Amino acid sequence: MDEAAHEARLDVVVSFDVADRQSVCEQIKAACKKRYPAYDFAVTLDVDISD
């Protein structure tokens, strides 16, 4: 988070079972923006590989 630049970066792990993982990322980004409208958010879809 860069408070001076009003930017935040997030890595989001979404299950491979979710049909539209990118949509989930966009929903998270929209929720963050709604809560903190002065900030710009970069949300990165990350993978969780486990057994």
mmCIF file of the N, C-alpha and C atoms, coordinates in Angstrom:
data_MODEL
# 
_entry.id   MODEL 
# 
loop_
_atom_site.group_PDB 
_atom_site.id 
_atom_site.type_symbol 
_atom_site.label_atom_id 
_atom_site.label_alt_id 
_atom_site.label_comp_id 
_atom_site.label_asym_id 
_atom_site.label_entity_id 
_atom_site.label_seq_id 
_atom_site.pdbx_PDB_ins_code 
_atom_site.Cartn_x 
_atom_site.Cartn_y 
_atom_site.Cartn_z 
_atom_site.occupancy 
_atom_site.B_iso_or_equiv 
_atom_site.pdbx_formal_charge 
_atom_site.auth_seq_id 
_atom_site.auth_comp_id 
_atom_site.auth_asym_id 
_atom_site.auth_atom_id 
_atom_site.pdbx_PDB_model_num 
ATOM 1   N N  . MET A 1 1  ? 0.847   -1.166  0.000   1.00 0.00 ? 1  MET A N  1 
ATOM 2   C CA . MET A 1 1  ? 0.000   0.000   0.000   1.00 0.00 ? 1  MET A CA 1 
ATOM 3   C C  . MET A 1 1  ? 0.893   1.229   0.000   1.00 0.00 ? 1  MET A C  1 
ATOM 4   N N  . ASP A 1 2  ? 0.566   2.133   -0.872  1.00 0.00 ? 2  ASP A N  1 
ATOM 5   C CA . ASP A 1 2  ? 1.287   3.400   -0.952  1.00 0.00 ? 2  ASP A CA 1 
ATOM 6   C C  . ASP A 1 2  ? 0.286   4.502   -0.611  1.00 0.00 ? 2  ASP A C  1 
ATOM 7   N N  . GLU A 1 3  ? 0.312   4.934   0.633   1.00 0.00 ? 3  GLU A N  1 
ATOM 8   C CA . GLU A 1 3  ? -0.654  5.935   1.087   1.00 0.00 ? 3  GLU A CA 1 
ATOM 9   C C  . GLU A 1 3  ? -0.467  7.277   0.406   1.00 0.00 ? 3  GLU A C  1 
ATOM 10  N N  . ALA A 1 4  ? 0.764   7.639   0.118   1.00 0.00 ? 4  ALA A N  1 
ATOM 11  C CA . ALA A 1 4  ? 1.019   8.927   -0.527  1.00 0.00 ? 4  ALA A CA 1 
ATOM 12  C C  . ALA A 1 4  ? 0.439   8.961   -1.939  1.00 0.00 ? 4  ALA A C  1 
ATOM 13  N N  . ALA A 1 5  ? 0.561   7.844   -2.658  1.00 0.00 ? 5  ALA A N  1 
ATOM 14  C CA . ALA A 1 5  ? 0.058   7.777   -4.034  1.00 0.00 ? 5  ALA A CA 1 
ATOM 15  C C  . ALA A 1 5  ? -1.377  7.253   -4.101  1.00 0.00 ? 5  ALA A C  1 
ATOM 16  N N  . HIS A 1 6  ? -1.923  6.880   -2.960  1.00 0.00 ? 6  HIS A N  1 
ATOM 17  C CA . HIS A 1 6  ? -3.277  6.300   -2.892  1.00 0.00 ? 6  HIS A CA 1 
ATOM 18  C C  . HIS A 1 6  ? -3.413  5.079   -3.800  1.00 0.00 ? 6  HIS A C  1 
ATOM 19  N N  . GLU A 1 7  ? -2.462  4.164   -3.666  1.00 0.00 ? 7  GLU A N  1 
ATOM 20  C CA . GLU A 1 7  ? -2.470  2.923   -4.445  1.00 0.00 ? 7  GLU A CA 1 
ATOM 21  C C  . GLU A 1 7  ? -2.315  1.727   -3.513  1.00 0.00 ? 7  GLU A C  1 
ATOM 22  N N  . ALA A 1 8  ? -2.951  0.629   -3.896  1.00 0.00 ? 8  ALA A N  1 
ATOM 23  C CA . ALA A 1 8  ? -2.796  -0.618  -3.150  1.00 0.00 ? 8  ALA A CA 1 
ATOM 24  C C  . ALA A 1 8  ? -2.748  -1.770  -4.147  1.00 0.00 ? 8  ALA A C  1 
ATOM 25  N N  . ARG A 1 9  ? -1.916  -2.750  -3.837  1.00 0.00 ? 9  ARG A N  1 
ATOM 26  C CA . ARG A 1 9  ? -1.785  -3.938  -4.682  1.00 0.00 ? 9  ARG A CA 1 
ATOM 27  C C  . ARG A 1 9  ? -2.161  -5.162  -3.867  1.00 0.00 ? 9  ARG A C  1 
ATOM 28  N N  . LEU A 1 10 ? -2.974  -6.027  -4.468  1.00 0.00 ? 10 LEU A N  1 
ATOM 29  C CA . LEU A 1 10 ? -3.433  -7.225  -3.782  1.00 0.00 ? 10 LEU A CA 1 
ATOM 30  C C  . LEU A 1 10 ? -3.206  -8.445  -4.659  1.00 0.00 ? 10 LEU A C  1 
ATOM 31  N N  . ASP A 1 11 ? -2.773  -9.539  -4.041  1.00 0.00 ? 11 ASP A N  1 
ATOM 32  C CA . ASP A 1 11 ? -2.760  -10.842 -4.701  1.00 0.00 ? 11 ASP A CA 1 
ATOM 33  C C  . ASP A 1 11 ? -3.958  -11.600 -4.161  1.00 0.00 ? 11 ASP A C  1 
ATOM 34  N N  . VAL A 1 12 ? -4.763  -12.140 -5.064  1.00 0.00 ? 12 VAL A N  1 
ATOM 35  C CA . VAL A 1 12 ? -5.972  -12.848 -4.668  1.00 0.00 ? 12 VAL A CA 1 
ATOM 36  C C  . VAL A 1 12 ? -5.878  -14.294 -5.146  1.00 0.00 ? 12 VAL A C  1 
ATOM 37  N N  . VAL A 1 13 ? -6.135  -15.212 -4.236  1.00 0.00 ? 13 VAL A N  1 
ATOM 38  C CA . VAL A 1 13 ? -6.158  -16.634 -4.576  1.00 0.00 ? 13 VAL A CA 1 
ATOM 39  C C  . VAL A 1 13 ? -7.612  -17.069 -4.662  1.00 0.00 ? 13 VAL A C  1 
ATOM 40  N N  . VAL A 1 14 ? -7.999  -17.563 -5.838  1.00 0.00 ? 14 VAL A N  1 
ATOM 41  C CA . VAL A 1 14 ? -9.365  -18.020 -6.077  1.00 0.00 ? 14 VAL A CA 1 
ATOM 42  C C  . VAL A 1 14 ? -9.296  -19.478 -6.516  1.00 0.00 ? 14 VAL A C  1 
ATOM 43  N N  . SER A 1 15 ? -10.161 -20.275 -5.975  1.00 0.00 ? 15 SER A N  1 
ATOM 44  C CA . SER A 1 15 ? -10.177 -21.704 -6.284  1.00 0.00 ? 15 SER A CA 1 
ATOM 45  C C  . SER A 1 15 ? -10.347 -21.940 -7.786  1.00 0.00 ? 15 SER A C  1 
ATOM 46  N N  . PHE A 1 16 ? -9.692  -22.986 -8.277  1.00 0.00 ? 16 PHE A N  1 
ATOM 47  C CA . PHE A 1 16 ? -9.856  -23.370 -9.679  1.00 0.00 ? 16 PHE A CA 1 
ATOM 48  C C  . PHE A 1 16 ? -11.269 -23.882 -9.946  1.00 0.00 ? 16 PHE A C  1 
ATOM 49  N N  . ASP A 1 17 ? -12.019 -24.200 -8.900  1.00 0.00 ? 17 ASP A N  1 
ATOM 50  C CA . ASP A 1 17 ? -13.402 -24.653 -9.051  1.00 0.00 ? 17 ASP A CA 1 
ATOM 51  C C  . ASP A 1 17 ? -14.335 -23.526 -9.478  1.00 0.00 ? 17 ASP A C  1 
ATOM 52  N N  . VAL A 1 18 ? -13.920 -22.289 -9.292  1.00 0.00 ? 18 VAL A N  1 
ATOM 53  C CA . VAL A 1 18 ? -14.742 -21.129 -9.660  1.00 0.00 ? 18 VAL A CA 1 
ATOM 54  C C  . VAL A 1 18 ? -14.695 -20.958 -11.176 1.00 0.00 ? 18 VAL A C  1 
ATOM 55  N N  . ALA A 1 19 ? -15.858 -20.894 -11.788 1.00 0.00 ? 19 ALA A N  1 
ATOM 56  C CA . ALA A 1 19 ? -15.952 -20.834 -13.251 1.00 0.00 ? 19 ALA A CA 1 
ATOM 57  C C  . ALA A 1 19 ? -15.302 -19.571 -13.827 1.00 0.00 ? 19 ALA A C  1 
ATOM 58  N N  . ASP A 1 20 ? -15.558 -18.422 -13.215 1.00 0.00 ? 20 ASP A N  1 
ATOM 59  C CA . ASP A 1 20 ? -15.038 -17.155 -13.740 1.00 0.00 ? 20 ASP A CA 1 
ATOM 60  C C  . ASP A 1 20 ? -14.197 -16.474 -12.668 1.00 0.00 ? 20 ASP A C  1 
ATOM 61  N N  . ARG A 1 21 ? -12.963 -16.926 -12.552 1.00 0.00 ? 21 ARG A N  1 
ATOM 62  C CA . ARG A 1 21 ? -12.065 -16.427 -11.517 1.00 0.00 ? 21 ARG A CA 1 
ATOM 63  C C  . ARG A 1 21 ? -11.754 -14.947 -11.701 1.00 0.00 ? 21 ARG A C  1 
ATOM 64  N N  . GLN A 1 22 ? -11.638 -14.497 -12.935 1.00 0.00 ? 22 GLN A N  1 
ATOM 65  C CA . GLN A 1 22 ? -11.346 -13.085 -13.198 1.00 0.00 ? 22 GLN A CA 1 
ATOM 66  C C  . GLN A 1 22 ? -12.489 -12.194 -12.700 1.00 0.00 ? 22 GLN A C  1 
ATOM 67  N N  . SER A 1 23 ? -13.709 -12.665 -12.846 1.00 0.00 ? 23 SER A N  1 
ATOM 68  C CA . SER A 1 23 ? -14.865 -11.919 -12.360 1.00 0.00 ? 23 SER A CA 1 
ATOM 69  C C  . SER A 1 23 ? -14.802 -11.741 -10.842 1.00 0.00 ? 23 SER A C  1 
ATOM 70  N N  . VAL A 1 24 ? -14.365 -12.772 -10.143 1.00 0.00 ? 24 VAL A N  1 
ATOM 71  C CA . VAL A 1 24 ? -14.211 -12.678 -8.689  1.00 0.00 ? 24 VAL A CA 1 
ATOM 72  C C  . VAL A 1 24 ? -13.192 -11.595 -8.346  1.00 0.00 ? 24 VAL A C  1 
ATOM 73  N N  . CYS A 1 25 ? -12.094 -11.555 -9.076  1.00 0.00 ? 25 CYS A N  1 
ATOM 74  C CA . CYS A 1 25 ? -11.080 -10.513 -8.852  1.00 0.00 ? 25 CYS A CA 1 
ATOM 75  C C  . CYS A 1 25 ? -11.665 -9.122  -9.069  1.00 0.00 ? 25 CYS A C  1 
ATOM 76  N N  . GLU A 1 26 ? -12.455 -8.981  -10.113 1.00 0.00 ? 26 GLU A N  1 
ATOM 77  C CA . GLU A 1 26 ? -13.075 -7.684  -10.398 1.00 0.00 ? 26 GLU A CA 1 
ATOM 78  C C  . GLU A 1 26 ? -14.062 -7.288  -9.301  1.00 0.00 ? 26 GLU A C  1 
ATOM 79  N N  . GLN A 1 27 ? -14.783 -8.258  -8.753  1.00 0.00 ? 27 GLN A N  1 
ATOM 80  C CA . GLN A 1 27 ? -15.721 -7.983  -7.660  1.00 0.00 ? 27 GLN A CA 1 
ATOM 81  C C  . GLN A 1 27 ? -14.971 -7.530  -6.407  1.00 0.00 ? 27 GLN A C  1 
ATOM 82  N N  . ILE A 1 28 ? -13.849 -8.162  -6.139  1.00 0.00 ? 28 ILE A N  1 
ATOM 83  C CA . ILE A 1 28 ? -13.030 -7.768  -4.983  1.00 0.00 ? 28 ILE A CA 1 
ATOM 84  C C  . ILE A 1 28 ? -12.492 -6.356  -5.176  1.00 0.00 ? 28 ILE A C  1 
ATOM 85  N N  . LYS A 1 29 ? -12.020 -6.071  -6.377  1.00 0.00 ? 29 LYS A N  1 
ATOM 86  C CA . LYS A 1 29 ? -11.503 -4.740  -6.689  1.00 0.00 ? 29 LYS A CA 1 
ATOM 87  C C  . LYS A 1 29 ? -12.600 -3.682  -6.522  1.00 0.00 ? 29 LYS A C  1 
ATOM 88  N N  . ALA A 1 30 ? -13.801 -3.987  -7.000  1.00 0.00 ? 30 ALA A N  1 
ATOM 89  C CA . ALA A 1 30 ? -14.924 -3.049  -6.887  1.00 0.00 ? 30 ALA A CA 1 
ATOM 90  C C  . ALA A 1 30 ? -15.298 -2.823  -5.423  1.00 0.00 ? 30 ALA A C  1 
ATOM 91  N N  . ALA A 1 31 ? -15.270 -3.883  -4.608  1.00 0.00 ? 31 ALA A N  1 
ATOM 92  C CA . ALA A 1 31 ? -15.590 -3.747  -3.186  1.00 0.00 ? 31 ALA A CA 1 
ATOM 93  C C  . ALA A 1 31 ? -14.544 -2.886  -2.470  1.00 0.00 ? 31 ALA A C  1 
ATOM 94  N N  . CYS A 1 32 ? -13.287 -3.077  -2.822  1.00 0.00 ? 32 CYS A N  1 
ATOM 95  C CA . CYS A 1 32 ? -12.217 -2.259  -2.228  1.00 0.00 ? 32 CYS A CA 1 
ATOM 96  C C  . CYS A 1 32 ? -12.386 -0.798  -2.624  1.00 0.00 ? 32 CYS A C  1 
ATOM 97  N N  . LYS A 1 33 ? -12.673 -0.560  -3.884  1.00 0.00 ? 33 LYS A N  1 
ATOM 98  C CA . LYS A 1 33 ? -12.838 0.809   -4.396  1.00 0.00 ? 33 LYS A CA 1 
ATOM 99  C C  . LYS A 1 33 ? -14.036 1.499   -3.737  1.00 0.00 ? 33 LYS A C  1 
ATOM 100 N N  . LYS A 1 34 ? -15.098 0.720   -3.497  1.00 0.00 ? 34 LYS A N  1 
ATOM 101 C CA . LYS A 1 34 ? -16.284 1.278   -2.843  1.00 0.00 ? 34 LYS A CA 1 
ATOM 102 C C  . LYS A 1 34 ? -15.949 1.701   -1.409  1.00 0.00 ? 34 LYS A C  1 
ATOM 103 N N  . ARG A 1 35 ? -15.159 0.871   -0.737  1.00 0.00 ? 35 ARG A N  1 
ATOM 104 C CA . ARG A 1 35 ? -14.795 1.154   0.658   1.00 0.00 ? 35 ARG A CA 1 
ATOM 105 C C  . ARG A 1 35 ? -13.764 2.284   0.760   1.00 0.00 ? 35 ARG A C  1 
ATOM 106 N N  . TYR A 1 36 ? -12.831 2.332   -0.205  1.00 0.00 ? 36 TYR A N  1 
ATOM 107 C CA . TYR A 1 36 ? -11.759 3.329   -0.222  1.00 0.00 ? 36 TYR A CA 1 
ATOM 108 C C  . TYR A 1 36 ? -11.720 4.021   -1.583  1.00 0.00 ? 36 TYR A C  1 
ATOM 109 N N  . PRO A 1 37 ? -12.660 4.893   -1.852  1.00 0.00 ? 37 PRO A N  1 
ATOM 110 C CA . PRO A 1 37 ? -12.790 5.490   -3.193  1.00 0.00 ? 37 PRO A CA 1 
ATOM 111 C C  . PRO A 1 37 ? -11.599 6.340   -3.634  1.00 0.00 ? 37 PRO A C  1 
ATOM 112 N N  . ALA A 1 38 ? -10.796 6.819   -2.708  1.00 0.00 ? 38 ALA A N  1 
ATOM 113 C CA . ALA A 1 38 ? -9.654  7.661   -3.075  1.00 0.00 ? 38 ALA A CA 1 
ATOM 114 C C  . ALA A 1 38 ? -8.458  6.842   -3.560  1.00 0.00 ? 38 ALA A C  1 
ATOM 115 N N  . TYR A 1 39 ? -8.536  5.525   -3.414  1.00 0.00 ? 39 TYR A N  1 
ATOM 116 C CA . TYR A 1 39 ? -7.413  4.656   -3.764  1.00 0.00 ? 39 TYR A CA 1 
ATOM 117 C C  . TYR A 1 39 ? -7.635  3.948   -5.099  1.00 0.00 ? 39 TYR A C  1 
ATOM 118 N N  . ASP A 1 40 ? -6.536  3.657   -5.770  1.00 0.00 ? 40 ASP A N  1 
ATOM 119 C CA . ASP A 1 40 ? -6.545  2.799   -6.956  1.00 0.00 ? 40 ASP A CA 1 
ATOM 120 C C  . ASP A 1 40 ? -6.026  1.435   -6.520  1.00 0.00 ? 40 ASP A C  1 
ATOM 121 N N  . PHE A 1 41 ? -6.660  0.379   -7.023  1.00 0.00 ? 41 PHE A N  1 
ATOM 122 C CA . PHE A 1 41 ? -6.311  -0.980  -6.624  1.00 0.00 ? 41 PHE A CA 1 
ATOM 123 C C  . PHE A 1 41 ? -5.847  -1.791  -7.826  1.00 0.00 ? 41 PHE A C  1 
ATOM 124 N N  . ALA A 1 42 ? -4.762  -2.487  -7.637  1.00 0.00 ? 42 ALA A N  1 
ATOM 125 C CA . ALA A 1 42 ? -4.263  -3.452  -8.635  1.00 0.00 ? 42 ALA A CA 1 
ATOM 126 C C  . ALA A 1 42 ? -4.438  -4.830  -8.010  1.00 0.00 ? 42 ALA A C  1 
ATOM 127 N N  . VAL A 1 43 ? -5.338  -5.609  -8.580  1.00 0.00 ? 43 VAL A N  1 
ATOM 128 C CA . VAL A 1 43 ? -5.629  -6.932  -8.047  1.00 0.00 ? 43 VAL A CA 1 
ATOM 129 C C  . VAL A 1 43 ? -5.076  -7.973  -9.007  1.00 0.00 ? 43 VAL A C  1 
ATOM 130 N N  . THR A 1 44 ? -4.206  -8.831  -8.487  1.00 0.00 ? 44 THR A N  1 
ATOM 131 C CA . THR A 1 44 ? -3.557  -9.864  -9.291  1.00 0.00 ? 44 THR A CA 1 
ATOM 132 C C  . THR A 1 44 ? -4.117  -11.236 -8.914  1.00 0.00 ? 44 THR A C  1 
ATOM 133 N N  . LEU A 1 45 ? -4.584  -11.951 -9.902  1.00 0.00 ? 45 LEU A N  1 
ATOM 134 C CA . LEU A 1 45 ? -5.070  -13.314 -9.685  1.00 0.00 ? 45 LEU A CA 1 
ATOM 135 C C  . LEU A 1 45 ? -3.874  -14.219 -9.517  1.00 0.00 ? 45 LEU A C  1 
ATOM 136 N N  . ASP A 1 46 ? -3.781  -14.853 -8.364  1.00 0.00 ? 46 ASP A N  1 
ATOM 137 C CA . ASP A 1 46 ? -2.651  -15.729 -8.058  1.00 0.00 ? 46 ASP A CA 1 
ATOM 138 C C  . ASP A 1 46 ? -3.149  -17.170 -8.024  1.00 0.00 ? 46 ASP A C  1 
ATOM 139 N N  . VAL A 1 47 ? -2.228  -18.103 -8.117  1.00 0.00 ? 47 VAL A N  1 
ATOM 140 C CA . VAL A 1 47 ? -2.594  -19.514 -8.094  1.00 0.00 ? 47 VAL A CA 1 
ATOM 141 C C  . VAL A 1 47 ? -2.187  -20.130 -6.772  1.00 0.00 ? 47 VAL A C  1 
ATOM 142 N N  . ASP A 1 48 ? -2.982  -21.058 -6.317  1.00 0.00 ? 48 ASP A N  1 
ATOM 143 C CA . ASP A 1 48 ? -2.690  -21.804 -5.099  1.00 0.00 ? 48 ASP A CA 1 
ATOM 144 C C  . ASP A 1 48 ? -2.610  -23.261 -5.493  1.00 0.00 ? 48 ASP A C  1 
ATOM 145 N N  . ILE A 1 49 ? -1.410  -23.767 -5.501  1.00 0.00 ? 49 ILE A N  1 
ATOM 146 C CA . ILE A 1 49 ? -1.201  -25.152 -5.886  1.00 0.00 ? 49 ILE A CA 1 
ATOM 147 C C  . ILE A 1 49 ? -0.922  -25.936 -4.619  1.00 0.00 ? 49 ILE A C  1 
ATOM 148 N N  . SER A 1 50 ? -1.847  -26.829 -4.302  1.00 0.00 ? 50 SER A N  1 
ATOM 149 C CA . SER A 1 50 ? -1.674  -27.668 -3.131  1.00 0.00 ? 50 SER A CA 1 
ATOM 150 C C  . SER A 1 50 ? -2.152  -29.070 -3.453  1.00 0.00 ? 50 SER A C  1 
ATOM 151 N N  . ASP A 1 51 ? -1.710  -29.988 -2.652  1.00 0.00 ? 51 ASP A N  1 
ATOM 152 C CA . ASP A 1 51 ? -2.099  -31.396 -2.855  1.00 0.00 ? 51 ASP A CA 1 
ATOM 153 C C  . ASP A 1 51 ? -3.429  -31.695 -2.260  1.00 0.00 ? 51 ASP A C  1 
# 
